[in-house]
Amino acid sequence: MNNDSAKINLIYIASTGRSGSTLLDMLLGSHSQIATAGEIQILPHEMIKNGVNQPCGCGQTVAECPFWHQVIEQVQPLAKPQPQIHYFREQHNTSHTLRYKHLLEFHYKNILESQQDVIDIYGKNNYQLFEKFLDITEQFTQVKPTWIVDASKDPYRLLWLVKSDLFNIKVLHLVKNPKAFAYSMTRRILNNENYHGQAYKLTIQKTVSWLIHNYLIRKIAQNYLSSSDYLLVNYEKLASEPQKTFQEVLNLIGCQSESNFEQEFKSNTIHTIAGNPMRYKPRKIILDEAWKNSFPFWYQKTVDLIAYFSKAKYGY
């Protein structure tokens, strides 16, 4: 698509899971010019399960939500040609860090270009969904947003959306301290002494996943994006200095700041797919650093060792 005026303005949150993407998504959704669709690639799984997995951001199930009912009825995502919008999300709660079939696409443009016909179909399917999302948002709010947010996080999805050339994409690369991330992924089993071996193994696996995931996002930024379309955002900075950090995000997008966003970011009825359960709880923005006291010393040292050569690239 050469006509830039026909492109949809898309903010893509790229990150690992449990890195603050829901918080950033909600802050973006509080702005009058921005509407967030949440983890939109999960929508087909909500349709398959009849919307019983996670509520929409408005609190209703996706099956009951009048907003998503209209979107689904008019777009019919599961009737689209392959690859459909959940191509990189085979299951509702599962995605793959390593997709060997697609890894070389991050490094060699000629390999990616050989997939252009498939990418074009994928991009068109997503374009039609986002276009209808914006139209129905305007029907519900009487205001058509300038930007839409996709908080799907997945780097493979991001690369294909970029190469579809149907979107004006701004990428927010959200990164969490690798020790905090590894702790968030293992804390449920850390308190059980019988599972410490399993927790330690999982710590190693998730740290490697952190490295790979963030590396792939960086490669997209280096090979396929301009510096004006990419921003590295640290979760710790976002949670401890939300106003300052969010202003940097708005500067990238080209939106003016609005007052009281920190107090009002949960008060709006937002139609979002999936995300952290914090979306439904009346909590303030608080920096979660429980890992410092609860993550065993040798676990932390293991994470430091594995991420030693990479963490400085992300501000750690």
N, C-alpha and C positions, 0 to 999 in steps of 0.2 A: 504494500500500500504506500504510494508516494504522496498522497494527499494528507498532510499532517493534521489538517482541520478535522478530518474524519476519524482520527485516532482517539481512543478513549484514554483519558488521563488516569493512570493506574499507579497506586502506591503499593509496593510489594514488601511485606515484612518477611525477611529471610533470616532464619535462625534454627537452632536446635529446639527441641521441645523443652518446656519448663525453664525458659530463659527470659520470661517477662513479656512474651509476645501479646498475651491478652491485655496486659496493662497498657502497652503501647497502642494496641488496637483500639481500646476504649478511649484513650486520650485523643487519638485521631478522630474517632467517631463523635467526640463532643464538639468538634468544630463545625460551624454552620455550612461550610463549603465542602465538607468531606462526609461521605457515607461509607460505612464499613460493612462488607459482606462476611467478615470472619474467615474461617477456613473453608472457603467456597468449594474446594475440590471434594469435600466430604458430603456435599449435598446429595449426590446419587446414592450414597450409602444410607442416608436418612430416608430417602425415598424407598429404597429396597426394604428397610426395616419399618416403614410406615411412620417414620419420625419419632421413634421411641428411644433413641440412643441418648441424645442430649437436647435440652430445650433450646429454642431460638433465644436470642438475646432479650426478647420481649417477655420471656417466661413461659410461653406456650410451646408445645411440641411443634416441630416443623410441619407435621401433618395437620395440626389444628390452626396454625398461624395463617391468617388471611393474606398476609403479605406474600409468604412463600407459596401459598396455594395459587395465587395469581401468576407468580414467576414460573412455577412448574407447569401449570396449565398452558401457558403461552409459549414456553420454550421447549418443553419435553426433552430434558437432557438425556434420558435413557433411550430416546429414539434417534439420536444423532448418529452419524457415521463414526466409525472408529478412526482414530482414538478419541474417546469421549473425555470429559473434563476430569474424571478420576483415574486417568491412565496411569498416573504416578502414585496412586493411592489404592492399592488392591483391596485393602480392608479398612473398616472404619477407624480403628485405633492403631493401625500398623502401616509404617512406610519403611522402605529399604534405604539404608545409608549407602551401600555399595550396589550400584547397578552396572555391572561390568559391560553390558551391551552399550551403555551410553557414556562411559567415563571419558573416552577419547574425544568426545564432542566438546569437552571443556577446554581442550588444548589445541585441537586442529580444526580450523574453520572449514576446510574442504570436506571433512567427514560429516560435520554438521550440515553443510550445504547439500550433501547427498541424501539427506533425510527431509529436504525442504517440502516435498509434496505432502508428507505425513504431518509435518509441523504446521503447514498451512491449514489442514483440516482441523487439527487440534486448536490452533489459534482462532479459527472461525467459530468453532463450537463455543469457545470461551467468550469471544467477542459478542456473540448473540445473547449469551447469558448475562454478561455485564451490561449490555445495552438495555436489556429489558429490566434489569435490576434498577438502573438509573431512572428509567421511565416510570416504573411503579413507585419508586421512592418519591418522585415528583408528585404522583397522584396522592400519596399518603400525606406528604408534608407541604405541598404547594410550592416547594422549592426544588429545583434540579441541582444536585451537587456538581461541583466542578471536578472533584476527584472521588474515586472509589478505592477502597482498601481491600487487598487480598492478603490475608494473614496465614496463607497456607504453609509458609516457611520453607517448603521443599526446593532445593536448588535445581533439581532436574526440571521441575515445572517452570521455574523462573527462566531458565535458559531457553526453553521452547517458546515461552511467551515473548521474550525479548526478540527471538529470531523470527517470530511470526510477523513482525513489523506492523502489528495492528494497534499497538499501544504506545503511548508516551509514558514510559516507566521510570519511576523514581524508586530506588531500592534502599530500604533501611535494613542494614545488616546488624542485627541485634545479637550481642554476644554477652554471655555470662561467664564469670570466673570459672575456669574448668573444675576447681575443687567444689565450688558451690553447685555446679551442674551435676557432678558425679554424686555428691551427697544427696541432691534432690531425687536422683534416680535409684538410690540404694537405701534411703532412710527407713523405708517400710520394713526391711528385713534386718537392719543393723541392730535393733534392740533385742533380737532373738539370738542368743549365743549359739544355738544349734545351726544357725544359717550364716555364721560369720565367713566361712569359706566361700559360700555362694556370693555373699556381699562383696568380698574382696575381688573375686573373679568378675563380677558385674561392674565394679569400679574400673577395672582395667578396660573392659569392653566399652563402657560408656565414654571413657576418656579418649579412646581411639576414635569412637564415633564423633566426639566433639571436634577432634582434629580434622577428620575427613570432611565433615559437614561444613565447617567454616572455611576449610581450604577450597572447596568447590565454589562456595559463594565468592571468595576472593578472586578465583580464576575468572568467574563471570565478569566481575568488576574490571579486572585487568584486560581481558580480551574482547569484551563485548559492550562495555559501558563507558561513557565519558565520566570524568571526575565530577561533573555537575549533576550527575544522575545517581550518585551513590553516597551514602553516609554511614559510617561505622558508629553504632550506638551501643554504649556499655550499659547493661542492666543496672549495675551499681550506681552509675551516674544518673540514670533515668529515675531510679527510685529515691535517691538522696537529694537530687537537684532537679526535680521534675519540670519546674518552670523554665529554667535555663536550658535544659536539654531539649525540651519540647520546642522551644523557640528555634533551636538549631534545625530541628526537623522542619518546622514551618518555613524557615529560610530556604531550605533545599527545595521545598515544594512551591514556594512563591506565594504563600498565604499570610495574611496579616494575623497577628495574635489577637485573641479575644479574652476578655476578663473572666475571672472566676472559673476557668476551665478545671482547675484542680478540685474545686468543691462540687462542680456540676457534672463531672465526666461519667458518673453513674446514674444520673437522674433522668437521662434521655431514654426513650424507648427505641432501642436499636435492634434491627433485624439481622442478627449475625448467626453464622453457622459454627457450632462447637466452640472450643476454647476452654480455658481454665475455669473451674467452678467459682472462682473469685468474682466472676462477672455478675453473679446473683447475690453476692453478700455485701452488706453495707460497711465496707472497710475503707479506711483511708490508705493513702500511698505510704507504705512502710518498707524500708530496706530490710530484706530477710537475710540475715547473716548467721542463722542458727548453726551452719556448718562449722563455724570457727570453734565452737565448744562441743559439738556433738559428733563431728566426723573424726574418727580415730587418727592419731598422729601418723601412723605408718600408711594409712590410706591416703592422707594428704601428701605425704612424701612421695608415694607412688605416682599420684597424679602429677606432681611437680616434675618428676623425672620423665614421665612419658611426654608431657607437654612442654618440656624445657626449652626447646628450640623454636617453638611456635607462639607461646602465650604472649611474648612481648609485642608481637605484631598486632595484637588485639588490645593492648594497653594493660597487660598484667605482668 
